[in-house]
Structures are given as C-alpha cells and as structure tokens.
Amino acid sequence: MPPHPKRKHSSGRRDRRRAHDALVLTELINCSNCGVAVTPHTVCPNCGYYDGRQVFEPKKKKKKST
C-alpha cells in the first residue's frame, strides 16, 4: 500500500500549489479589415484577412428560407 500523509496540509500550502490553476481570459483584437473580434496572430474567420491581405475566401452563409 502507498504511504499516507501523517499530517494535514495547511490551507495556505494547498492554495500556493493551486496559485497557477486560475483560468486566463484570451485576449482579443479587432480585425483590421472587418472589425470583428479575433485572437491575435490568426486569420479572421469572418473575412479571411490576415496582416492586410486575404488568405482565403470565407464560405458564404446560407440564409434560412421560411
């Protein structure tokens, strides 16, 4: 059987171990072409532009007919 702790770890020691477990918000920037919020250093999924040039042609969205 594995060894068991002889004493309880204090809450301060537990919390110091968990100090780096917090969730981090992702930073967003506005696309220079269309203004949609995107993550930095990625191609805009809305317009297909990156660094002032078009990388791909985005798919046209189908409109729902009622």
N, C-alpha and C positions, 0 to 999 in steps of 0.2 A: 504494500500500500504506500502511496506517496506521503511525504511528510505534511503535516498540517501546521498552520501558524500557531505559535504559542500565545501571542498577544494580538489584540485587535489593532489594526492600523488606524491611526487618528484620522479625523475628517480632513485636517489640513494636508496630511500626506496624501490622502486619496485625491483631494482636489488639485494638488500640484501635479499629480500624474495625469489628471484629466484637463490640464490647462490648455492643451493644444487640440482638444476634441471639438471645439466650437465650430459651428458652420460659418463659412465665409461667403459673403454676398459676391456674386460675379459682377465685375464692372462692365458697364455698357457705354457705348459711344453712339453718336448719331451717324448714320450713313451720310457721306458727303454728297451722294447723288440724290437719294430719295428721302432722307431724313428719318428712316426707321431705326429704332434702337437695335444694335447688333453688338456682339462681343468683339473686342479688338483683334486685329490681325486675322480676320476671317472674311470670306466673300459674303456679301449681303444676299440672303436668300430671297429677298423681295425683288431686287432689280438686277442682281448678278454682277454688280460692280465691285472692284477691289482696287484701291490705290489709283483711282481716277480712270481706270479702263475697264471695259466689260470683259469678264472672264467667261461667262456662259449666258445663254439666253434662258430666262426663267420660264417655267411652264405657265401657260395661261390657265387661270382658274375657270372652271366650268360654272356657269350660272344655273341655279336650280330653277326649273320651269314648274310653275304651279298650275 
